[in-house]
Amino acid sequence: MTRPPADVGTLAADIDTPALVVDLDAYERNLDRLARDFAGRAVRLRPHSKTHKCPVVALHQVARGAVGVCCQKVSEAEAMVYGGVRNVLVSNEIVGPGKIARLVGLAKQAEVAVCVDDPDNVRQLDDAATAFGVRLPVLVEINIGMNRCGVEPGEPAVALAKLVAGCRGLRFAGLQAYHGRAQHIQDLAKRREVMETAIDHVRDTVERLRRSGLACETVSGAGTGTYRFEAASGLYTEIQAGSYVFMDVDYKRVEGFPAEFENALFVLATVMSRPAPERAVVDAGLKALAVDSGMPVVRGRSDVEFQRASDEHGLLRLGDPAAKLRVGDKLWLIPGHCDPTINLYDWYVAVRGDRVEAVWPITARGAVL
């Protein structure tokens, strides 16, 4: 871990850069907004911690009614459980004896579930769970249009569910049905159309499971861009939205309900060079910002465009060569994609108003095992 770029009580203007900064007021409004959406509903909120990688944030979500969190890796699940989160779904397939042993060992310490899409993986999980003396909840992941992981919906999913249900060390707990590509379809009507087709696949699979005598107690999925469709379906029991907590440039382009959430996450950067009237350079480049979903946007400066990133430099193009921008000035950059940007940092600097109120460790940073 690196040292924090600020201490509690530091003026925001004095935070060292580049730094990952959370606007606490906007962050808390995002948390509260989604919590209100689910208050009194039968659908549970299980936010995805791959976004924030921080037990502090996860516990803020749980305090607002979330049943627990999702993770993508065993190491993320370990960080959450050891950080005090007691209910974790690894919404991914876990393969390999070492990782499986860690997973079932963790299931002796907290409520931990996992996803499957392969018979051999089911048998490996069963062997390990039996050896550890646990009964591991397992969700069958179905492919509802993303074409990534997941067995095909319908009879292939039923066959795999039957295999899980017949295992001594496993318990068939339901379906994982997530459509990641749908989250960023910008047109609301098109996004709804894609999800209606996906939800039809889920409905058919749940009905086939019922006819086979298998109760589907959990249907988990959905993200920030589609969660209202899944929540209204009458099928989904858990919603896995993650990016809503911070938002980013890419999600702000999505038409409809994601836009009501605020940008609460920023990379604070310093102007380190002003070599020409139309050009400036900040100290945040590829090692401080993920640009897979586009360049960051400079908050409150429509006259400044973040044009290109190299390893340690961000090149700014100034729309007005006479723009007031000097060496040493600090700019608040809204990341194009929050998840991989967060994974570049050890600390969140949480700011309220003009002062640092808290510094949170990003405990699961680099947790890829």
Secondary structure as GFF3:
##gff-version 3
##sequence-region A 1 369
A	DSSP	three_ten_helix	12	14	.	.	.	ID=ss1
A	DSSP	beta_strand	19	23	.	.	.	ID=ss2
A	DSSP	alpha_helix	24	38	.	.	.	ID=ss3
A	DSSP	beta_strand	44	45	.	.	.	ID=ss4
A	DSSP	alpha_helix	55	63	.	.	.	ID=ss5
A	DSSP	beta_strand	69	71	.	.	.	ID=ss6
A	DSSP	alpha_helix	74	82	.	.	.	ID=ss7
A	DSSP	beta_strand	87	93	.	.	.	ID=ss8
A	DSSP	alpha_helix	97	106	.	.	.	ID=ss9
A	DSSP	beta_strand	111	116	.	.	.	ID=ss10
A	DSSP	alpha_helix	119	132	.	.	.	ID=ss11
A	DSSP	beta_strand	136	141	.	.	.	ID=ss12
A	DSSP	alpha_helix	155	165	.	.	.	ID=ss13
A	DSSP	beta_strand	170	176	.	.	.	ID=ss14
A	DSSP	three_ten_helix	180	184	.	.	.	ID=ss15
A	DSSP	alpha_helix	188	211	.	.	.	ID=ss16
A	DSSP	beta_strand	218	221	.	.	.	ID=ss17
A	DSSP	alpha_helix	227	231	.	.	.	ID=ss18
A	DSSP	beta_strand	238	239	.	.	.	ID=ss19
A	DSSP	three_ten_helix	243	245	.	.	.	ID=ss20
A	DSSP	alpha_helix	249	252	.	.	.	ID=ss21
A	DSSP	three_ten_helix	257	260	.	.	.	ID=ss22
A	DSSP	beta_strand	265	276	.	.	.	ID=ss23
A	DSSP	beta_strand	279	282	.	.	.	ID=ss24
A	DSSP	beta_strand	297	298	.	.	.	ID=ss25
A	DSSP	beta_strand	304	309	.	.	.	ID=ss26
A	DSSP	beta_strand	314	318	.	.	.	ID=ss27
A	DSSP	beta_strand	330	334	.	.	.	ID=ss28
A	DSSP	alpha_helix	338	342	.	.	.	ID=ss29
A	DSSP	beta_strand	347	352	.	.	.	ID=ss30
A	DSSP	beta_strand	355	361	.	.	.	ID=ss31
###
